[in-house]
Structures are given as C-alpha cells and as structure tokens.
Amino acid sequence: MGWIIALIVGGIAGWLASLVMNRDASMGIFWNIVVGCIGSVIGNLIANQFGIVGSVQEFSLTGLIVAVFGAVILLGIINLIQRGRVR
C-alpha cells in the first residue's frame, strides 16, 4: 500500500513542481510521477541534512512539501541542462 501512496503523492508533487517551473504543458502524467518520485528522493536527502523527516509512503503534508521541493530542484537542473538557464 505504501508504494501506491508514494506514486500518488509523487504524481501530485511532480504536477505541482511542473506548475511552479512552468513546464506543465510539456509533461504528461507519467513524467509527473517520475519527477515527483525522483524529486522526493532528492528532497528527503536534503531535508534529512536539516533534521526534517518527511516520507511519501505515508501521506503527510511534510512529505508532500519535501517531495515538491525536491521535484522543483530536479526540474531546475533539467532546465539548466536543456536550455542553459533556469526559467
């Protein structure tokens, strides 16, 4: 059950991050889930350095915020690689 919740929260986090980074039109639901899940890992690595614990396997607001934060960082890195700048 935890993986299903992680996929749903990852999709929501990826979608929110794509709205923040103005990439919503170029991403479908599959890529939103992928970006959200990878962003969740990145966000958790960064958040754990500051003592913040947020997991997406159990739905919590902290876990969603950490996942969105990590997904925004991931999309920023992708923008730098693709276009040479952050939007």
Backbone torsions as a table, in degrees:
resi	resn	phi	psi	omega
1	MET	NA	-30.4	-179.2
2	GLY	-64.5	-34.5	179.6
3	TRP	-69.5	-35.9	178.5
4	ILE	-65.3	-44.3	177.8
5	ILE	-63.8	-40.1	179.4
6	ALA	-62.9	-38.9	177.9
7	LEU	-67.7	-40.5	179.2
8	ILE	-66.3	-47.9	179.3
9	VAL	-65.8	-37.5	176.4
10	GLY	-61.8	-40.9	177.4
11	GLY	-64.1	-42.6	178.1
12	ILE	-65.6	-43.1	-179.8
13	ALA	-64.7	-41.7	177.8
14	GLY	-64.0	-39.8	178.7
15	TRP	-65.0	-45.5	179.2
16	LEU	-63.4	-40.6	179.0
17	ALA	-66.3	-37.5	178.8
18	SER	-67.9	-31.2	174.5
19	LEU	-67.9	-41.8	-179.7
20	VAL	-64.1	-39.5	-175.8
21	MET	-94.2	11.1	178.8
22	ASN	55.8	40.8	177.7
23	ARG	-118.6	16.0	-173.7
24	ASP	-63.3	-35.9	-177.0
25	ALA	-71.6	-24.9	-175.2
26	SER	-96.0	0.5	-176.7
27	MET	-121.5	136.9	175.2
28	GLY	-96.4	-175.6	-176.8
29	ILE	-65.1	-36.7	179.7
30	PHE	-61.4	-47.4	-178.8
31	TRP	-70.6	-29.6	173.6
32	ASN	-61.8	-42.8	179.0
33	ILE	-65.9	-44.5	-179.9
34	VAL	-61.8	-48.7	-180.0
35	VAL	-63.2	-40.7	179.3
36	GLY	-64.9	-41.7	-179.6
37	CYS	-70.1	-44.6	177.2
38	ILE	-66.9	-39.2	177.2
39	GLY	-63.7	-33.2	177.2
40	SER	-64.1	-40.8	177.9
41	VAL	-64.8	-45.4	178.8
42	ILE	-62.4	-46.1	179.7
43	GLY	-62.0	-40.5	178.5
44	ASN	-66.8	-37.3	176.9
45	LEU	-62.1	-42.8	179.9
46	ILE	-71.8	-43.9	-177.7
47	ALA	-65.4	-35.3	178.8
48	ASN	-65.2	-26.9	177.2
49	GLN	-67.6	-25.6	179.3
50	PHE	-102.3	6.5	177.7
51	GLY	81.9	13.7	178.8
52	ILE	-94.7	127.0	179.7
53	VAL	-112.0	119.4	178.3
54	GLY	-144.6	117.6	-178.7
55	SER	-111.8	144.6	177.9
56	VAL	-95.0	-2.1	178.3
57	GLN	-76.2	-22.0	169.2
58	GLU	-119.9	125.8	-175.5
59	PHE	-66.3	123.9	174.2
60	SER	-148.6	155.7	179.8
61	LEU	-65.2	-38.2	178.8
62	THR	-62.4	-43.8	179.0
63	GLY	-62.6	-39.6	178.4
64	LEU	-66.2	-43.1	179.5
65	ILE	-63.7	-43.1	178.7
66	VAL	-63.3	-41.3	179.3
67	ALA	-65.2	-42.8	178.3
68	VAL	-64.4	-41.8	178.6
69	PHE	-59.7	-47.1	178.8
70	GLY	-65.7	-37.4	179.0
71	ALA	-67.8	-36.7	176.6
72	VAL	-64.8	-41.0	176.9
73	ILE	-62.4	-44.7	178.9
74	LEU	-61.2	-45.4	178.9
75	LEU	-65.9	-33.3	175.4
76	GLY	-64.0	-40.7	177.3
77	ILE	-66.4	-41.5	178.1
78	ILE	-63.1	-40.7	177.2
79	ASN	-61.9	-40.7	179.0
80	LEU	-63.2	-40.0	-179.1
81	ILE	-70.8	-43.5	-176.1
82	GLN	-75.5	-42.2	-171.7
83	ARG	-116.0	-11.2	-178.6
84	GLY	81.1	9.1	178.8
85	ARG	-156.8	162.0	175.4
86	VAL	-96.5	135.0	178.9
87	ARG	-75.0	NA	NA
